[in-house]
Amino acid sequence: MGKWILRSPLARAGLAAAVVVAIVALYWFQPWKLFTDTYVDDALPPAGTTSVTSAPASTPASATPTPTPAASATAAAADEILAAGEFVTHEHDTTGSAEIRRLANGRHQLVIRDLNTSNGPDLRVWLTDQQVIRGTAGWRVFDDGKWVELARLKGNKGNQVYELPASVDPADFRSVSIWCKRFAVSFGAADLTTT
């Protein structure tokens, strides 16, 4: 027997179409991401708010150093957690916690601790004004209202820090979603409750 050759133009066109469909499907779904993880370990601020303790009342006045104006200003401008919450599962199993922090310099950050979710195509970090709804009813609500995309998700596992643009007021948002932009679905989300 000789080689099998596609002699018919229709057969060649069919094969070419099948190859194009396979390439588009691979690009669109990126199935290899189901078997790969990207770990991130950004430097995180300490958990909780930074507080300043004053000297005990029983300390003699002569033993207590007098604070300088610069030291008092630094103490008053410590980092502060404005809102925090735990991730719930949507399209993919997701765990971890999120918090919005106001830094001493007035900027804001979203801090994600111990994130564990699936990898996927075109994952983004969104702040939204939508309430987190558990289960499949909550998968697609986050693009219904006001939202802001902070960045592409750095990795599907680990600790991550995202800067909020100066134009973003954290008080306008009540949740964070790991959003798959390609399929318009939330992998997981956290309600941000004021602390």
Backbone hydrogen bonds, N-H to C=O, Kabsch-Sander energy under -0.5 kcal/mol:
donor,donor_aa,acceptor,acceptor_aa,energy
5,I,3,K,-0.6
7,R,5,I,-1.3
12,R,8,S,-2.1
13,A,9,P,-2.4
14,G,10,L,-2.2
15,L,11,A,-2.2
16,A,12,R,-2.5
17,A,13,A,-2.4
18,A,14,G,-2.2
19,V,15,L,-2.2
20,V,16,A,-2.3
21,V,17,A,-2.5
22,A,18,A,-2.2
23,I,19,V,-2.3
24,V,20,V,-2.5
25,A,21,V,-2.5
26,L,22,A,-2.4
27,Y,23,I,-2.3
28,W,24,V,-2.9
29,F,25,A,-2.7
30,Q,26,L,-1.9
33,K,30,Q,-2.0
34,L,31,P,-1.7
35,F,32,W,-1.6
36,T,33,K,-0.8
39,Y,37,D,-0.5
40,V,157,K,-2.3
42,D,159,N,-2.5
50,T,79,D,-1.3
59,T,56,P,-1.5
63,A,60,P,-1.3
64,T,60,P,-0.9
64,T,61,A,-0.5
72,S,68,T,-2.2
73,A,69,P,-2.2
74,T,70,A,-2.1
75,A,71,A,-2.3
76,A,72,S,-2.1
77,A,73,A,-1.1
78,A,75,A,-0.8
80,E,102,R,-2.4
82,L,80,E,-0.6
82,L,100,I,-2.9
83,A,100,I,-1.1
84,A,193,T,-2.1
85,G,98,A,-2.3
87,F,96,G,-2.7
88,V,189,A,-2.7
90,H,92,H,-1.1
90,H,187,F,-2.2
91,E,186,S,-2.4
92,H,187,F,-1.3
95,T,116,N,-1.8
97,S,113,R,-2.2
98,A,85,G,-2.8
99,E,111,V,-1.9
100,I,83,A,-2.6
101,R,99,E,-0.5
101,R,109,Q,-2.7
102,R,80,E,-3.1
103,L,101,R,-0.6
103,L,107,R,-3.2
106,G,103,L,-2.2
109,Q,101,R,-2.1
110,L,162,Y,-3.1
111,V,99,E,-3.0
111,V,109,Q,-0.6
112,I,110,L,-0.5
112,I,160,Q,-3.2
113,R,97,S,-2.5
113,R,111,V,-0.5
115,L,158,G,-2.4
116,N,95,T,-2.1
117,T,156,N,-2.2
123,L,120,G,-0.6
124,R,179,W,-2.9
125,V,151,A,-2.6
126,W,124,R,-0.6
126,W,177,S,-2.5
127,L,148,V,-2.5
128,T,175,S,-2.5
129,D,146,K,-2.1
135,G,89,T,-0.7
138,G,135,G,-1.8
139,W,136,T,-1.3
141,V,138,G,-0.6
144,D,141,V,-1.8
148,V,127,L,-2.5
150,L,125,V,-3.0
150,L,148,V,-0.6
151,A,125,V,-0.8
153,L,123,L,-2.2
157,K,38,T,-1.8
158,G,115,L,-2.3
159,N,40,V,-1.5
160,Q,112,I,-2.8
162,Y,110,L,-2.7
164,L,108,H,-2.5
168,V,165,P,-2.0
169,D,167,S,-0.5
172,D,169,D,-2.4
173,F,170,P,-1.7
174,R,128,T,-2.6
175,S,128,T,-1.7
176,V,190,A,-2.1
177,S,126,W,-2.5
178,I,188,G,-2.9
179,W,124,R,-2.2
179,W,177,S,-1.0
180,C,185,V,-3.3
181,K,122,D,-2.3
181,K,179,W,-1.0
184,A,180,C,-1.0
185,V,180,C,-1.5
186,S,139,W,-2.6
187,F,178,I,-3.3
188,G,178,I,-0.8
189,A,88,V,-1.5
190,A,176,V,-2.4
191,D,86,E,-0.6
192,L,174,R,-3.2
193,T,84,A,-2.5
193,T,191,D,-0.9
195,T,82,L,-2.0
